[in-house]
Amino acid sequence: MGKKIAIIGGGNLGTAIAEGLLNSKFSKATDITITRRNIATLKSLNEKGIEITADNNAAVKNSEVIILAVKPFQVAEVLNGIRKDLSDDKILISVVTGVLISELESIVKNNIPYFRAMPNTAIAIRESMTCICCKDADNATTKYVNDLFSTVGKVVTIDEKLMEAATILAACGTAYAMRYIRANIQGGIEIGFDAATASLIAAQTVKGAAELLLQKGSHPEQEIDKVTTPKGCTIAGLNEMEHQGFSSSLIRGIVASYKKIAKD
Ligand SMILES: NC(=O)c1ccc[n+]([C@@H]2O[C@H](COP(=O)([O-])OP(=O)(O)OC[C@H]3O[C@@H](n4cnc5c(N)ncnc54)[C@H](OP(=O)(O)O)[C@@H]3O)[C@@H](O)[C@H]2O)c1
């Protein structure tokens, strides 16, 4: 896509984004710069041709797209350090959890397009669900940022007031899914499988179920109807799970997580 990209904060998420951009061929290695204070850990990216540096100002000056991927408590210090380099021709994308666009603006004080993106850890294998919101961005810039995150998974544009909800459903959602899979593994062992076989069956079955919904656009209940025969074992198990509060506990868990971070 040709734009030069600076990733400020080359930790877990920053390096995963760099690798996604490179592997998908969205960017040439020489168009990506990634920064952190301890650059020794970025050596493998440097070997692929990505520029690594501890100099945030140089990285921002030489780039059009700035992806901020530091921890929330580091945002003010890092942005204050680069704000003079964030000229009108730049785009700022923050992947930092919980920092509002108005807070970014109040530090940067420049009239540039501001984006927030909330990916999840599956970004490391380019299977993220990334929710994006923006301010002061034209259609072409919005499309560019959508395309950028499409290189590392699926993207949906949302209103900023839904960003906390996105954090719960998409980012915490990975942990909820892991716990569901783990319970399947434990059940699988109890009915006869060894742990490795149970893990494979549980993970691939959940992946296949998710793919059915994504590829066919069907509703979960339509797919459930296909595997529940009258008086059969599936419906007996499903109903017992519901008697024990399965759906209810998941919904209550999601709401409890949301109450922890909701700002409204
Ligand atoms: N991990 C996820 O899946 C995920 C998902 C959604 C959102 N997020 C958000 O993404 C952000 C980053 O998360 P993470 O898991 O990647 O954290 P992380 O691994 O701790 O990465 C943060 C990086 O920022 C660097 N850094 C700190 N101060 C810096 C400075 N002054 N200049 C340049 N780099 C600096 C740190 O390296 P040095 O100490 O060497 O400078 C570190 O590598 C967080 O705000 C998090 O909430 C993460």
The ligand as a Gaussian input file, in Angstrom:
#p B3LYP/6-31G(d) Opt

LIG

0 1
 N       -1.558000      -8.003000      23.597000
 C       -2.772000      -7.894000      23.068000
 O       -3.327000      -8.833000      22.513000
 C       -3.508000      -6.591000      23.098000
 C       -4.791000      -6.545000      22.558000
 C       -5.438000      -5.315000      22.501000
 C       -4.801000      -4.184000      22.984000
 N       -3.570000      -4.270000      23.561000
 C       -2.932000      -3.040000      24.042000
 O       -1.737000      -2.849000      23.309000
 C       -0.763000      -2.207000      24.099000
 C        0.520000      -3.002000      24.062000
 O        0.288000      -4.291000      24.607000
 P        1.410000      -5.396000      24.596000
 O        0.803000      -6.640000      25.120000
 O        2.094000      -5.426000      23.265000
 O        2.421000      -4.771000      25.702000
 P        3.994000      -4.925000      25.788000
 O        4.417000      -6.252000      25.271000
 O        4.405000      -4.525000      27.175000
 O        4.534000      -3.826000      24.746000
 C        4.703000      -2.468000      25.056000
 C        6.016000      -2.060000      24.443000
 O        6.177000      -0.655000      24.555000
 C        7.567000      -0.425000      24.635000
 N        7.807000       0.909000      25.164000
 C        7.628000       1.352000      26.425000
 N        8.000000       2.641000      26.520000
 C        8.418000       3.001000      25.293000
 C        8.935000       4.213000      24.752000
 N        9.113000       5.302000      25.518000
 N        9.244000       4.251000      23.445000
 C        9.091000       3.155000      22.659000
 N        8.626000       1.978000      23.115000
 C        8.290000       1.908000      24.417000
 C        8.084000      -1.523000      25.552000
 O        9.437000      -1.856000      25.283000
 P       10.668000      -1.197000      26.114000
 O       10.340000      -1.380000      27.556000
 O       11.863000      -1.966000      25.631000
 O       10.682000       0.231000      25.694000
 C        7.213000      -2.698000      25.121000
 O        7.882000      -3.487000      24.161000
 C       -1.350000      -2.110000      25.499000
 O       -1.815000      -0.790000      25.707000
 C       -2.500000      -3.081000      25.491000
 O       -3.544000      -2.642000      26.310000
 C       -2.912000      -5.443000      23.604000

